[in-house]
């Protein structure tokens, strides 16, 4: 048996695209809420709460994936807003995101139901099709 001298990269719990999407959704939410980009690690003006991030995730997912959003998330192993919280806290543990003392995984629990958010409540804007 041969032992590699290289340390193995940490195993990701979710598909790598889910982590990238969370970063995109964070930027999307910051822009939508008109929050500035953080200038330093202690900059609280740019902070996005777990609930705000989940809303940004929902809006960006509908914009990017439409009715396939829930299917894309399932492919990534994401089945609830709590999974997005776990992704965020993994990124925090790896030093790729920061949190405040008030932030907790509980902020992501049951923010919305995926079935409601991406299927039942999904609305297609048909107004452009009927413009003259």
C-alpha positions as CSV (number, residue, x, y, z in Angstrom):
1,X,0.0,0.0,0.0
2,X,1.4,3.4,-1.0
3,X,0.6,6.4,1.1
4,X,0.4,9.7,-0.7
5,X,2.3,12.6,0.7
6,X,-0.4,15.0,-0.5
7,X,-3.2,15.6,1.9
8,X,-6.6,14.8,0.5
9,X,-8.9,17.7,-0.2
10,X,-11.9,17.9,2.2
11,X,-14.9,15.9,0.9
12,X,-17.7,18.1,-0.1
13,X,-21.1,17.2,1.4
14,X,-22.9,18.7,-1.6
15,X,-22.2,19.1,-5.3
16,X,-19.5,21.7,-6.0
17,X,-22.0,23.8,-8.0
18,X,-24.2,24.3,-4.9
19,X,-21.3,26.1,-3.2
20,X,-20.7,28.3,-6.2
21,X,-24.4,29.1,-6.4
22,X,-24.5,30.2,-2.8
23,X,-21.7,32.7,-3.5
24,X,-23.7,33.9,-6.6
25,X,-26.8,34.2,-4.5
26,X,-25.0,36.1,-1.8
27,X,-23.9,38.7,-4.3
28,X,-27.3,38.7,-5.9
29,X,-28.9,39.4,-2.5
30,X,-26.4,42.1,-1.6
31,X,-27.1,43.8,-4.9
32,X,-30.9,43.5,-4.5
33,X,-30.8,44.8,-1.0
34,X,-28.2,47.5,-2.0
35,X,-25.7,46.3,0.5
36,X,-22.1,47.3,-0.1
37,X,-19.3,44.8,-0.7
38,X,-17.5,44.2,2.6
39,X,-14.4,46.3,2.9
40,X,-12.9,44.4,5.7
41,X,-13.8,41.2,7.8
42,X,-15.6,43.3,10.4
43,X,-17.8,45.3,8.0
44,X,-21.4,44.8,9.2
45,X,-23.0,47.0,6.6
46,X,-22.7,44.3,4.0
47,X,-24.1,41.5,6.2
48,X,-26.9,39.3,4.8
49,X,-28.9,37.3,7.2
50,X,-29.7,33.6,6.6
51,X,-33.3,34.4,5.7
52,X,-32.2,37.2,3.3
53,X,-29.8,34.8,1.7
54,X,-32.5,32.1,1.3
55,X,-34.8,34.6,-0.4
56,X,-31.9,35.6,-2.7
57,X,-31.3,31.9,-3.4
58,X,-35.0,31.4,-4.3
59,X,-35.1,34.5,-6.6
60,X,-31.9,33.6,-8.4
61,X,-32.8,30.0,-8.8
62,X,-36.1,30.9,-10.4
63,X,-34.3,33.4,-12.7
64,X,-31.6,30.9,-13.7
65,X,-33.4,27.5,-13.6
66,X,-37.1,28.3,-13.8
67,X,-39.3,25.2,-13.2
68,X,-36.1,23.1,-13.0
69,X,-34.8,24.8,-9.8
70,X,-36.0,22.1,-7.5
71,X,-34.6,19.4,-9.8
72,X,-31.2,21.1,-10.0
73,X,-31.1,21.5,-6.2
74,X,-32.0,17.8,-5.8
75,X,-29.1,16.8,-8.1
76,X,-26.8,18.9,-5.9
77,X,-28.1,17.1,-2.8
78,X,-30.0,20.2,-1.6
79,X,-33.6,19.5,-0.4
80,X,-34.3,22.3,1.9
81,X,-33.2,25.8,3.1
82,X,-31.5,24.0,6.0
83,X,-29.1,22.4,3.4
84,X,-28.2,25.9,2.2
85,X,-27.4,26.8,5.8
86,X,-25.1,23.8,6.1
87,X,-23.4,24.9,2.9
88,X,-22.9,28.4,4.3
89,X,-21.5,27.0,7.6
90,X,-19.1,24.7,5.7
91,X,-17.9,27.7,3.8
92,X,-17.5,29.6,7.1
93,X,-15.5,26.6,8.6
94,X,-13.2,26.7,5.6
95,X,-12.7,30.4,5.9
96,X,-14.4,31.3,2.6
97,X,-17.3,33.2,4.3
98,X,-17.7,35.1,7.5
99,X,-20.5,35.2,10.1
100,X,-21.5,37.4,13.0
101,X,-22.1,36.2,16.5
102,X,-25.8,36.4,15.8
103,X,-25.7,34.0,12.8
104,X,-26.8,30.4,13.3
105,X,-27.8,27.4,11.3
106,X,-31.3,27.9,12.8
107,X,-31.6,31.1,10.6
108,X,-31.9,28.7,7.6
109,X,-34.4,26.2,9.0
110,X,-37.7,26.1,7.2
111,X,-37.4,29.6,5.5
112,X,-39.7,28.2,2.8
113,X,-40.8,24.8,1.5
114,X,-39.2,23.8,-1.8
115,X,-42.4,22.4,-3.2
116,X,-44.2,25.7,-2.6
117,X,-41.3,27.9,-3.6
118,X,-40.4,26.2,-6.8
119,X,-43.5,24.4,-8.0
120,X,-46.9,25.5,-6.6
121,X,-46.1,29.2,-6.3
122,X,-44.1,29.4,-9.5
123,X,-45.7,31.9,-11.9
124,X,-44.8,32.3,-15.5
125,X,-45.0,35.9,-16.8
126,X,-46.8,35.7,-20.1
127,X,-47.3,39.4,-20.5
128,X,-44.4,39.7,-23.1
129,X,-46.2,37.2,-25.3
130,X,-49.3,39.4,-25.5
131,X,-47.7,42.8,-26.1
132,X,-48.4,44.5,-29.4
